[in-house]
Amino acid sequence: ATMNTFAPADFSFLEEGFCARDIVEQKINEMSMSDDKDAFYVCDLSDVLKKHMRWARAMPRVTPFYAVKCNDSRTVVTTLASLGAGFDCASKTEIQIVQSLGVDASRIIYANPCKQVSQIKYASAHGVQMMTFDSDVELMKVARCHDNAKLVLRIATDDSKAVCQLSVKFGATMKACRGLLERAKELGLDVIGVSFHVGSGCTDPDTYSQAISDARCVFDMGAEVGFNMTLLDIGGGFPGSEDTKLKFEEITAVINPALDKYFPADSKIRIIAEPGRYYVASAYTLAVNVIAKKVIMNEQSASDEDDDWTSDRTLMYYVNDGVYGSFNCILYDHAHPLPTLHKKPKPDERMYPSSIWGPTCDGLDRIAEVCTLPDMQVGEWLLFENMGAYTVAASSTFNGFQKPDIYYIMSRTAWQCIQQICAQGMPTPVEDASCVTASCGHESSLELPAKSSQTCVL
Ligand SMILES: *Cc1c(COP(=O)(O)O)cnc(C)c1O
């Protein structure tokens, strides 16, 4: 009932027929006369809405709790709050961000199995009850510091096929679970369910079904120990862009039958997930400016001049964001971002083997070791799509290079759709949302984004 108090404020409306790419263009034009060509982001909140509708269609039984660590933008968090999502917070500050926007404590899970005592006390004082654990030490801390904790036992998964592994650090083994449940019982604690995380960038959907079946075992153990478990949390790991091997719907096609088998709808188990990357990756486009350039001539190739496949030169481009900034995802998130050209190349334009470097004085600050680019000049732009996840969230200002500005945009139909969901909740079935069926039909399509208008095509 309090949901309709949320409204993201700091965005501009995208007029009909325009897309995020047009706004990138507009910002670049605005800066063309100035020397200040700082890197910047455009974040399309319509894309976040589109992801939410897609989630509800693909996994109607599962409520998303957005993992704030992935991108803690207040605008994104507010948008998701108005859509009725919950939040996975891992620290006091993340809890503060979410609660400062008016989100009720019942919509927060403190999903960090290893918490500082003072932060457990903070959660307790601010009504946050759901929290994960995977050790007996954590149980003792919670027993001392939190009167009403609703504990969720995080179990380990086989994340050997994930891009970023998490079970090296978190998750109780199947063997350890019974002991932990018994210990919780002795301490008078309430264990309400089980969680897992298959690793970020999951490449094998069977990891989910295995983990769901393991969770069932732990539910049964819990019943034997005397707990009435009611919550299953299937974590994150879902892809956030279309350039991954495994598509979102290929994963949900495996998860749904596993849920129906081990946690059938009539079992009255509440199922949540903690998607991070899924919601934000594709909403953000980063534009960086070429601030310096070097041409390295290759000596031996004078005779190869007609050969298209060898080049007499290699180009080095230096741009104004790098691995200490947005591109920290290369180090921490195992990402391999590749640029798209801002200026469409001419059909016969010569391309060169090139490398792209960030602005700091560190040799580690390299964005791309080899890619193929035309001969660009200082002052030209390169674009990086799908840059919303694990980018701004972990960037620094090392060497004095500031973080890029972020321009938020949203289409009017998306805004109306969010208002409608905010006021009335998600329609059932999801296809009944007037914004899906009528005006923003193209926005809810599962096709690759940015194909809806001619101006969007590179
Ligand atoms: C990082 C994290 C997430 C989000 O993972 P994604 O792969 O971005 O979906 C969810 N839950 C927990 C506990 C995490 O640590």
Ligand as a Chemical Component Dictionary entry (heavy atoms), coordinates in Angstrom:
data_LIG
# 
_chem_comp.id                   LIG 
_chem_comp.type                 NON-POLYMER 
_chem_comp.pdbx_formal_charge   0 
_chem_comp.three_letter_code    LIG 
# 
loop_
_chem_comp_atom.comp_id 
_chem_comp_atom.atom_id 
_chem_comp_atom.alt_atom_id 
_chem_comp_atom.type_symbol 
_chem_comp_atom.charge 
_chem_comp_atom.model_Cartn_x 
_chem_comp_atom.model_Cartn_y 
_chem_comp_atom.model_Cartn_z 
_chem_comp_atom.pdbx_ordinal 
LIG C1 C1 C 0 26.852 -10.764 -5.795  1  
LIG C2 C2 C 0 25.700 -11.446 -5.203  2  
LIG C3 C3 C 0 24.479 -11.489 -5.886  3  
LIG C4 C4 C 0 24.295 -10.942 -7.291  4  
LIG O1 O1 O 0 24.887 -11.779 -8.216  5  
LIG P1 P1 P 0 24.643 -11.591 -9.794  6  
LIG O2 O2 O 0 25.482 -12.644 -10.401 7  
LIG O3 O3 O 0 25.080 -10.202 -10.148 8  
LIG O4 O4 O 0 23.211 -11.811 -10.072 9  
LIG C5 C5 C 0 23.416 -12.087 -5.268  10 
LIG N1 N1 N 0 23.520 -12.632 -4.024  11 
LIG C6 C6 C 0 24.682 -12.597 -3.336  12 
LIG C7 C7 C 0 24.718 -13.194 -1.981  13 
LIG C8 C8 C 0 25.802 -12.027 -3.909  14 
LIG O5 O5 O 0 26.954 -12.022 -3.227  15 
# 
loop_
_chem_comp_bond.comp_id 
_chem_comp_bond.atom_id_1 
_chem_comp_bond.atom_id_2 
_chem_comp_bond.value_order 
_chem_comp_bond.pdbx_ordinal 
LIG C1 C2 SING 1  
LIG C2 C3 SING 2  
LIG C2 C8 DOUB 3  
LIG C3 C4 SING 4  
LIG C3 C5 DOUB 5  
LIG C4 O1 SING 6  
LIG O1 P1 SING 7  
LIG P1 O2 DOUB 8  
LIG P1 O3 SING 9  
LIG P1 O4 SING 10 
LIG C5 N1 SING 11 
LIG N1 C6 DOUB 12 
LIG C6 C7 SING 13 
LIG C6 C8 SING 14 
LIG C8 O5 SING 15 
# 
